[in-house]
Amino acid sequence: MVDTPRNPSGIQLNYIRYPVYAYNYTYPNNVTASNALTKFVSMTSDRISDKDLTLSITVMPERESKQYYG
């Protein structure tokens, strides 16, 4: 069987979410866990912005009783 090269139409970040209690955690360089994840998604988006690719994200929701981020 010969595998043919494929041209992807996009990148999917599956079940991306802030870790539980991320709002309480700060890395040694004063980057919060929330900011780190936001920055990762932003950098991914910037990296593919000049390409004909779609960035999609499946967000894992929080339960209302455990809501920390709005």
MARNUGU-206582 format. One record per residue: x, z, y of N, C-alpha, C in turn; chain; residue in one letter. Coordinates in nm, 3 decimals. Layout:
# residues N
+---------+---------+---------+---------+---------+---------+---------+---------+---------+--------+---------+
|     nxx |     nzz |     nyy |    caxx |    cazz |    cayy |     cxx |     czz |     cyy | cadena | residuo |
+---------+---------+---------+---------+---------+---------+---------+---------+---------+--------+---------+
|       X |       Z |       Y |       X |       Z |       Y |       X |       Z |       Y |      A |       a |
...
+---------+---------+---------+---------+---------+---------+---------+---------+---------+--------+---------+
//
This chain:
# residues 70
+---------+---------+---------+---------+---------+---------+---------+---------+---------+--------+---------+
|     nxx |     nzz |     nyy |    caxx |    cazz |    cayy |     cxx |     czz |     cyy | cadena | residuo |
+---------+---------+---------+---------+---------+---------+---------+---------+---------+--------+---------+
|   0.084 |   0.000 |  -0.117 |   0.000 |   0.000 |   0.000 |   0.089 |   0.000 |   0.123 |      A |       m |
|   0.060 |  -0.087 |   0.217 |   0.137 |  -0.098 |   0.339 |   0.058 |  -0.032 |   0.452 |      A |       v |
|   0.125 |   0.058 |   0.521 |   0.061 |   0.126 |   0.634 |   0.083 |   0.042 |   0.760 |      A |       d |
|  -0.025 |   0.010 |   0.828 |  -0.013 |  -0.069 |   0.951 |  -0.006 |   0.024 |   1.071 |      A |       t |
|   0.081 |  -0.006 |   1.167 |   0.087 |   0.077 |   1.287 |  -0.046 |   0.072 |   1.362 |      A |       p |
|  -0.083 |   0.183 |   1.417 |  -0.208 |   0.190 |   1.492 |  -0.177 |   0.232 |   1.635 |      A |       r |
|  -0.258 |   0.185 |   1.725 |  -0.247 |   0.226 |   1.863 |  -0.356 |   0.328 |   1.890 |      A |       n |
|  -0.317 |   0.452 |   1.917 |  -0.419 |   0.555 |   1.940 |  -0.495 |   0.528 |   2.069 |      A |       p |
|  -0.621 |   0.570 |   2.071 |  -0.700 |   0.556 |   2.193 |  -0.702 |   0.686 |   2.272 |      A |       s |
|  -0.651 |   0.793 |   2.211 |  -0.650 |   0.919 |   2.284 |  -0.583 |   1.030 |   2.207 |      A |       g |
|  -0.582 |   1.146 |   2.271 |  -0.526 |   1.268 |   2.212 |  -0.635 |   1.373 |   2.215 |      A |       i |
|  -0.653 |   1.441 |   2.103 |  -0.754 |   1.546 |   2.089 |  -0.684 |   1.680 |   2.072 |      A |       q |
|  -0.712 |   1.773 |   2.163 |  -0.665 |   1.910 |   2.147 |  -0.781 |   1.986 |   2.085 |      A |       l |
|  -0.767 |   2.020 |   1.959 |  -0.878 |   2.074 |   1.881 |  -0.882 |   2.226 |   1.887 |      A |       n |
|  -0.996 |   2.279 |   1.923 |  -1.019 |   2.424 |   1.930 |  -0.917 |   2.496 |   2.017 |      A |       y |
|  -0.889 |   2.440 |   2.132 |  -0.797 |   2.507 |   2.223 |  -0.872 |   2.621 |   2.290 |      A |       i |
|  -0.808 |   2.733 |   2.301 |  -0.875 |   2.848 |   2.362 |  -0.772 |   2.949 |   2.410 |      A |       r |
|  -0.815 |   3.028 |   2.504 |  -0.733 |   3.141 |   2.547 |  -0.738 |   3.245 |   2.437 |      A |       y |
|  -0.625 |   3.303 |   2.401 |  -0.629 |   3.406 |   2.299 |  -0.708 |   3.528 |   2.348 |      A |       p |
|  -0.763 |   3.600 |   2.256 |  -0.839 |   3.720 |   2.291 |  -0.749 |   3.812 |   2.373 |      A |       v |
|  -0.802 |   3.864 |   2.479 |  -0.731 |   3.954 |   2.569 |  -0.612 |   3.889 |   2.638 |      A |       y |
|  -0.610 |   3.757 |   2.645 |  -0.499 |   3.689 |   2.712 |  -0.490 |   3.728 |   2.858 |      A |       a |
|  -0.603 |   3.760 |   2.916 |  -0.605 |   3.798 |   3.057 |  -0.526 |   3.926 |   3.082 |      A |       y |
|  -0.498 |   4.004 |   2.978 |  -0.422 |   4.129 |   2.992 |  -0.273 |   4.110 |   2.968 |      A |       n |
|  -0.232 |   3.995 |   2.919 |  -0.093 |   3.977 |   2.875 |  -0.015 |   3.895 |   2.976 |      A |       y |
|   0.107 |   3.940 |   3.007 |   0.196 |   3.865 |   3.094 |   0.329 |   3.848 |   3.022 |      A |       t |
|   0.378 |   3.724 |   3.019 |   0.507 |   3.697 |   2.959 |   0.618 |   3.755 |   3.048 |      A |       y |
|   0.737 |   3.771 |   2.996 |   0.846 |   3.830 |   3.074 |   0.873 |   3.759 |   3.208 |      A |       p |
|   0.847 |   3.631 |   3.217 |   0.872 |   3.558 |   3.341 |   0.750 |   3.558 |   3.434 |      A |       n |
|   0.659 |   3.653 |   3.415 |   0.538 |   3.670 |   3.495 |   0.436 |   3.557 |   3.482 |      A |       n |
|   0.445 |   3.479 |   3.376 |   0.344 |   3.379 |   3.346 |   0.240 |   3.445 |   3.257 |      A |       v |
|   0.116 |   3.440 |   3.299 |   0.011 |   3.499 |   3.215 |  -0.022 |   3.403 |   3.102 |      A |       t |
|  -0.080 |   3.456 |   2.996 |  -0.120 |   3.372 |   2.882 |  -0.222 |   3.268 |   2.926 |      A |       a |
|  -0.313 |   3.306 |   3.014 |  -0.413 |   3.212 |   3.065 |  -0.347 |   3.097 |   3.140 |      A |       s |
|  -0.251 |   3.131 |   3.227 |  -0.182 |   3.027 |   3.303 |  -0.099 |   2.937 |   3.213 |      A |       n |
|  -0.041 |   2.993 |   3.108 |   0.040 |   2.913 |   3.016 |  -0.045 |   2.807 |   2.947 |      A |       a |
|  -0.163 |   2.845 |   2.903 |  -0.250 |   2.749 |   2.835 |  -0.301 |   2.643 |   2.933 |      A |       l |
|  -0.340 |   2.686 |   3.052 |  -0.385 |   2.593 |   3.154 |  -0.274 |   2.495 |   3.189 |      A |       t |
|  -0.153 |   2.544 |   3.201 |  -0.038 |   2.459 |   3.232 |  -0.011 |   2.359 |   3.120 |      A |       k |
|  -0.024 |   2.402 |   2.995 |  -0.004 |   2.313 |   2.881 |  -0.102 |   2.195 |   2.887 |      A |       f |
|  -0.229 |   2.225 |   2.911 |  -0.330 |   2.118 |   2.918 |  -0.301 |   2.026 |   3.036 |      A |       v |
|  -0.265 |   2.084 |   3.149 |  -0.233 |   2.006 |   3.268 |  -0.113 |   1.915 |   3.245 |      A |       s |
|  -0.008 |   1.969 |   3.182 |   0.111 |   1.888 |   3.154 |   0.080 |   1.777 |   3.055 |      A |       m |
|  -0.004 |   1.804 |   2.956 |  -0.044 |   1.701 |   2.861 |  -0.118 |   1.589 |   2.933 |      A |       t |
|  -0.211 |   1.628 |   3.019 |  -0.288 |   1.530 |   3.096 |  -0.196 |   1.446 |   3.185 |      A |       s |
|  -0.104 |   1.511 |   3.255 |  -0.009 |   1.439 |   3.341 |   0.076 |   1.342 |   3.263 |      A |       d |
|   0.115 |   1.385 |   3.144 |   0.206 |   1.304 |   3.061 |   0.141 |   1.172 |   3.016 |      A |       r |
|   0.008 |   1.173 |   2.996 |  -0.059 |   1.051 |   2.947 |  -0.135 |   0.979 |   3.057 |      A |       i |
|  -0.128 |   1.027 |   3.181 |  -0.210 |   0.970 |   3.288 |  -0.180 |   0.823 |   3.317 |      A |       s |
|  -0.058 |   0.779 |   3.293 |  -0.023 |   0.640 |   3.320 |  -0.040 |   0.551 |   3.196 |      A |       d |
|  -0.097 |   0.606 |   3.092 |  -0.121 |   0.530 |   2.970 |  -0.271 |   0.512 |   2.952 |      A |       k |
|  -0.309 |   0.418 |   2.873 |  -0.451 |   0.393 |   2.848 |  -0.498 |   0.484 |   2.734 |      A |       d |
|  -0.494 |   0.616 |   2.759 |  -0.532 |   0.714 |   2.658 |  -0.635 |   0.810 |   2.716 |      A |       l |
|  -0.721 |   0.859 |   2.629 |  -0.820 |   0.960 |   2.667 |  -0.772 |   1.094 |   2.614 |      A |       t |
|  -0.781 |   1.196 |   2.699 |  -0.751 |   1.332 |   2.656 |  -0.885 |   1.403 |   2.637 |      A |       l |
|  -0.908 |   1.451 |   2.516 |  -1.031 |   1.526 |   2.490 |  -0.993 |   1.662 |   2.432 |      A |       s |
|  -1.081 |   1.758 |   2.459 |  -1.053 |   1.895 |   2.420 |  -1.178 |   1.955 |   2.358 |      A |       i |
|  -1.164 |   2.015 |   2.241 |  -1.273 |   2.091 |   2.181 |  -1.247 |   2.237 |   2.212 |      A |       t |
|  -1.334 |   2.294 |   2.290 |  -1.316 |   2.433 |   2.334 |  -1.394 |   2.524 |   2.240 |      A |       v |
|  -1.328 |   2.629 |   2.193 |  -1.396 |   2.728 |   2.111 |  -1.456 |   2.831 |   2.206 |      A |       m |
|  -1.587 |   2.842 |   2.210 |  -1.650 |   2.932 |   2.307 |  -1.632 |   3.079 |   2.271 |      A |       p |
|  -1.643 |   3.162 |   2.373 |  -1.645 |   3.305 |   2.350 |  -1.788 |   3.349 |   2.330 |      A |       e |
|  -1.805 |   3.456 |   2.256 |  -1.939 |   3.514 |   2.247 |  -1.968 |   3.581 |   2.380 |      A |       r |
|  -2.095 |   3.582 |   2.417 |  -2.132 |   3.639 |   2.546 |  -2.087 |   3.784 |   2.559 |      A |       e |
|  -2.090 |   3.858 |   2.451 |  -2.050 |   3.998 |   2.456 |  -1.899 |   4.015 |   2.472 |      A |       s |
|  -1.823 |   3.908 |   2.449 |  -1.676 |   3.913 |   2.461 |  -1.627 |   3.819 |   2.570 |      A |       k |
|  -1.709 |   3.791 |   2.668 |  -1.676 |   3.693 |   2.770 |  -1.577 |   3.750 |   2.871 |      A |       q |
|  -1.462 |   3.681 |   2.887 |  -1.359 |   3.726 |   2.980 |  -1.330 |   3.624 |   3.090 |      A |       y |
|  -1.365 |   3.498 |   3.067 |  -1.320 |   3.392 |   3.156 |  -1.433 |   3.323 |   3.232 |      A |       y |
|  -1.544 |   3.387 |   3.249 |  -1.652 |   3.328 |   3.329 |  -1.757 |   3.274 |   3.244 |      A |       g |
+---------+---------+---------+---------+---------+---------+---------+---------+---------+--------+---------+
//
